[in-house]
Amino acid sequence: MQNCNPELLLPPWLKTFSAGNCGSLLSDDERMRFVIELARQNILHGTGGPFGAAVFERLTGRLISAGVNLVVRSNCSHAHAEMVALAIAQHHLSSYTLSRPDFPEYELVTSSEPCAMCYGAIIWSGISRLVCGAYTSDTEKTGFDEGAKPENWIAELEKRKIEVLTGIRRIDACSVLKVYSDNDGLVYNGQSRQ
């Protein structure tokens, strides 16, 4: 049996890019610009799909973690940008939840609304706020299968005291999806035969 030690293969540029942007990003607009640029850089560097996400301290805007889509690079179907950002944040903070009483509130900012898998992870992550760029329908137009979420997924998150904003800088987020599509980026879906 081979050594089974999976690890996320973070692209080298991600640490450098994040370090250069580690000051407080105070507005939703600034935070969304950051994650959209993560998605764009992921395409430009050829390191993954057109998605970026980050966890921030909600009130101060301090960057806790940044993630990009690493599905193909890591040979890991759940290495979506949101999953990567949440996993790194929890690891960095040494906690399986981001909602401990001794923690400030954290939020996830992502370049696109979550797929079904990321939606589930958001519920369990402990974030208090979700900020999204492109709509699910925008992502699906690119060819990605986002899976089934509750029709009223925003209301379901809000029932769990997770505030949701969507459509922030949507046009910019969609432009990254278009660049990926126009350059014949690999569209990977669980049921498709590549």
Salt bridges, closest charged atoms under 4 A:
ASP28 OD1 - ARG129 NH1 2.80
ASP29 OD2 - ARG33 NE 2.98
ASP29 OD1 - ARG169 NH1 2.67
GLU37 OE1 - ARG40 NE 3.11
GLU57 OE2 - ARG62 NH2 2.89
ASP102 OD2 - ARG100 NH2 2.65
GLU105 OE1 - ARG58 NH1 3.23
GLU107 OE2 - ARG31 NH1 2.32
GLU107 OE1 - ARG129 NH1 2.71
ASP138 OD1 - ARG170 NH2 2.76
GLU156 OE2 - LYS159 NZ 3.06
GLU156 OE1 - ARG160 NH1 3.58
GLU163 OE1 - ARG58 NH2 2.39
GLU163 OE2 - ARG129 NE 3.31
ASP172 OD2 - ARG169 NH2 2.39
ASP182 OD2 - LYS178 NZ 2.69
